[in-house]
Amino acid sequence: MATVTLSGVTTDRGGTDVLRDLDLVATAGAVLAIVGPSGSGKTSVLRTIAGLDYPKRGSIRFGTVEVTTLPPASRDVAMVFEAAALYPHKSVGKNIAFPLEMQHEDVDEIRSRVGAEARALHIERLLGESPKRLSTGEAHVVQVARAMVRRPAVLLLDEPFTHLDPELAARLRREVSLLQRGFEVTTVLATNDPIDALSMADRLAVIEGGRVTQTGAPLEVYAFPDTVAAANVTGDADVLEVVVEPDRDGSWLVHPAFRLRAWQPALRRHARRRLQMIVRPEWWELDEHGAVTVVVERSHAWGASLLLWCRAGGRPIAVKLPSPTPRPIEAGDELTLRLDRYVLIDPADGFALDLG
């Protein structure tokens, strides 16, 4: 295992920069999830680490070893692609064994390690099958087995669970996490799925426009997103437009459907400005003295929570309450809510305000 460090990396495709002076660190033995809007550069980061793309500026190190100009075969990297890429003329077992054969491993060692990976991922019955007979989900599992069997220094996962049904995706997340922890493989995961990012990663990096805009522990980024994109790629969030109205005692955050009292002195610097308010559904609370009144349009039980699709002043707002609620809630009901917390974004630069 090795810490992967990208320093000032710029890459281009077709004359357009896709990564711009990007700095990124994936800690040895841990999982770094790269999240961001489509086209932000997530896959380009993986391709650059793998050696499939070379930077025109900057450097890449695995531990203390400079790998910036090394070919892919010299980097000890395994990559799992969004679309499973298996050799159609080889059986599943031969596909998994191929990296070990390329390393000239002993036949008995190959048989042992292929069997161990197949058992870990519950695909022993598929070893003799042709890849052409596999389902999409089975092909993805085989691709993971082929990547892990060689025990690489670095594992790269590019949207690996996107096309899987939820049950298989959940199982494969668990299995990959167990293998990754067991082998202590430094892993970089590119994903648009908040479940992947929050359940598998030790650390998140948010990328927008080829640059890192926020890094942190998954729950830290979820609770304190620095940008609208960081909020959206880590979970459900409403982005509401509010105006800051100061008065003698503090400020009000004014939305067409409500007025919220805000006491932070720093807000007075933004008097009469329009700001973006990020609100997670679970940041709302039932409160008969709350400042926000909503009308429920639809409700849905979800585990220990109740999801509500509401309207406030004609505008949609999502609300997530602990279940059971004090009384049954149905479509058409009017609720009074209090907002427990929020994040304010300055549209001028797109970043969260520091309100002390």
N, C-alpha and C positions, 0 to 999 in steps of 0.2 A: 504494500500500500504506500501511497505517496500523496503529499499535498500538491494539488494542481494550482498553479498561479499564473494568471494572465495579467500582464502589465502593459497598459497603453496600447492595447491591440486594436488595430484598424484593418478591416478587410473590405474588399469591394466585389461586386458582381456586376458585370456589364458596365463598368465605369461608375457605378453608384455605390457609395459606402454603405455597407449593411451593419458593420460594427464600427463604433467611433470612439477611439481612445478608451477602450473598455478595460476596467480593472476588476478582477474577480478572483476569489480564493475559494477552492473546495478543499476542506480540511481532510487530512489523511484518515481513512476508515469511516468517514461520515457521508451522509447524503445531503447534497446541495440541490434544491429544486429551483429551476429557473422558470419564472412565470412572467407573463406579459401579453399584451394584445397580439392578435395574429399579425405577422409581418414585422414584429419588433426585433427579431434577430435571435430568437431562442435556438432554432436549429443551426444557425450559423455558428453559434458558440460551440455546439457539439462538434460540428464539422471541423472547426479550427482546432479543437483539442485533439481530435482524432487524426489530424493531418490530411484530411480531405480538402481543406482550404488552407492556404498559407497567408499569413498576415503581410500586408505591405509595410506596416509599422508595428512595433511592439515586440514583446517576447512571451514565450510560454515555457514554464518550467514544471517538471515533475520532481518534487523534492528539490534537490540542488542541481538537477540535471537539466540543461537547456535542450529543449526538443523542438524549438521553433521551426527548424528546417529539416527535421528528420522525417522520413517517409512513414506512412501509417504502420507498416510491418515492423518498424523498429521502436514503436511506442508502447507496446504491451497494453493495448486498449481493445476492449470489446464493445460493440455498439448494437443496440436493439432498435430497429427502425419502426416507424409508425406502420408501414406496410411490411408484413413479414416477408423476408427475402431468404428463401430456402433453395437448395440445389434440387431441381425437379428430378434429376436422374439418379439421385442417391436416396436410400431409405432414410427414415427418421433417425434411426440409430447411427447411420453413416454421416448424416448431417451434423449430429451432435458430436460425433467423434472427429470430424474433419480438422478442427483447430489443433487437436492433440496429435493427429497424424502429421500435420505440417510441422509440429515441434519434434517429430521423430520419437514420440514416447513409445515405450514398450507395449506390445499387444495386450498383455495381461493388465497393465496399468490403464490402458485405454478402456478395456472392457469394464474394469472395476469403477472407473470414474464416470463413464457413461451410465452404468447401472445405478450409481449413487444419485446422479442428477435426475434420472428418470423416476426413481423412487421418491425423491424429495418433491418433485413436481407432479407426481401421480400420473405419469404417462408411460409406464412400462409396457402397457398393451399396444402402444403405438410404434414401438421401436422397429418393427418389421414393415410398417406401412410406407406407402409412397406419399410424399408431400401433397400430391395432387388429390388425395383422398381425404385430406384433413379439412376440418372446418376452420373458419377464420380464427376462432379462439384457440383451437388446438395448434394451429401454425404459430401463433404468438407464443404459446407456452414452449414449443420446440425451439423457437428462436432464443428465448430466455435461457433454456438449458444449454444451447450451443455457446452462448455468451459466457455463462457461468462456469462451464466445465473446465475451461482453461485457467480459471482463477486469475483473472487479469489484474494488473495494478490499478487500472481505471475502468469503470463500467459507465457507459453512456446510454441513457434511455431516452428515446425521442417519442413522446406521446405513446407509450407502449400499450396502454389499456383503452385507447380511444374507441376502437371498434368492437369491444367486447361487451357482452350483456352484463348487467350490474353484478350478478352473483359471481360470475367467473372473474370479473375485474377485481372484486373484493378479495376473492381467494388468491388470485395471482399477486395482488399487492402484499398480502400476508406472506406468501411463500418467498417472493423476491426479497422482502425485508428480512426474513429469517436467514436466507442464504447470504445476503449482503452483510448482516451482522456477524454471521458465523465465520465468513471468510475475511471480514474487515476490509472489504473492497471500497476504495474511494469511488463514490457514485455521483454522477451529475444527471439529473432528471429534468428534461424540458417538458412542460405540460401546460395545458389550458384548463385542467380540471382541478378545482379547489380541493376535492377529496384526495387526489394524488398528493398535492402539495402539503396539505395539513396533516395527512396521516403517515406519510413516509419520510418527510424531510426533517433533518436536524436544523437546517437553516434555509431561508429563502433569499433569492435575489430577484428583484423586479426589474425587468428590462423594458425600456420604451425608446423607440427610435434608435436602437443600436447602442444605447447607454444604460448603465445601471443607475436606477433612480432611488432604490431603497434596498437595504439588506437587513436581516434580523431573524430572530427566532420566528417560526410560523405564527404562533399566537400573538406575538408582538406586532408583526406586520398586519395581522387580521384586526387587532384592536386599535392600532394607531397607524392606519395607512397614510403615507405621505402624499399620495396622488389619487385621483379618481380611478386610474387604471389599477393601482395597487389594491384598492378596495374591491373593484369588480372581479379581479382574477383570483381573489382569495375567498370569495363568498358572495352571498346576496347583499345588495346595498342599494338604497335609493339615494339619488343625488338631487337635492332640493335647492332652489335658488332663494336666498334670503337677502334682505337689506339691513344694514346696521343703522339703527336709530338711537343715538345717544340721548340721555336725559341727565338730570342733576345727580341721580344716584348710580347710574351705570349705563347699560345699553339694552336695547331690545333687538332681537333677531326676528325680523318681520317677513312672514311668508303670506301669500294670498289667503291661506286657510287658518293661520294662527300667528300669535305673537309670543315669543319666548323671552323671559328675562335672562340676561347674561351679565355676570358680575365682573368678568375679567377686565381690569383697567386697560390692558393693552388693546382691547377692542375699540377704544375711543379713537385710536389712530386711524381706524378704518370707517369712521363716521360717514354715513350715507353711501357707502360702497356696496355693490352687489357681490356676494360671496356664494360659494357652493358649500352646502351642508351635506356631509355623508352621514347616513343613518342606516345602521343594521336593523333588520326586523326585530331582533331580540332586545334592542335598546329601548323599546317602548314598554311601558308598564301601565296596567289599569290603575286609574286614580280618579276618584270622583271629583277631586279638586284640580285635575290636570287642565292644561291650557289648550289641549288639542282635542277636537271632537271629530270623529270619523264615523262613516256609515259602512257597515260590513256588506260586501257584495258576495263573498264566497268564503267558505271555511273548509279546512281539511286537517284531520287528525294525522299527526306524524310522530309516532313514538310517544315520548313524554311531553310533546309540544302540540299546540294548536296553531296552524298557519292561517292567517286571515288576509284576504285581499280586500282592501278598504278604499274609500274615497274620502278625501278631505278637501273641501272647497272645489270639488270637481276634479281633483288631481289624485292619481293612484298612490297609495302607500301600502307597503307590505308590513305586517305585524306578526310577531311570533311570541306567543304567550305560553307559560308553563301550563300543562294540563294535568288534572282537571282544573277548569276555571271556577271561580266562586259561583257562577250560574251558567247555564247553557247559553252559548252564543250562536246565533243563526243569521242567515242573510237578511238584511233589512234592519238589523239591530244598530242602534246608535251607541257608541262607546266614547268615554272620556279617558284620554291617555296623558301620561306624563313621559317626557323624553329624558331618560336617565343620563345619556351622554351622546356626544356627536363629535365630528371632526370638521373643521372649517378649512376650505381650500381657497387660496387666493387665485382667481382666474388669470391674473396678470402674469404669474410665472408657473401656475399649475401645481404649486406645492402647499402643504398644510401650513397654516399660520402657527407661529410659536406664541402662545398666549400666556406663557409662564405657568 
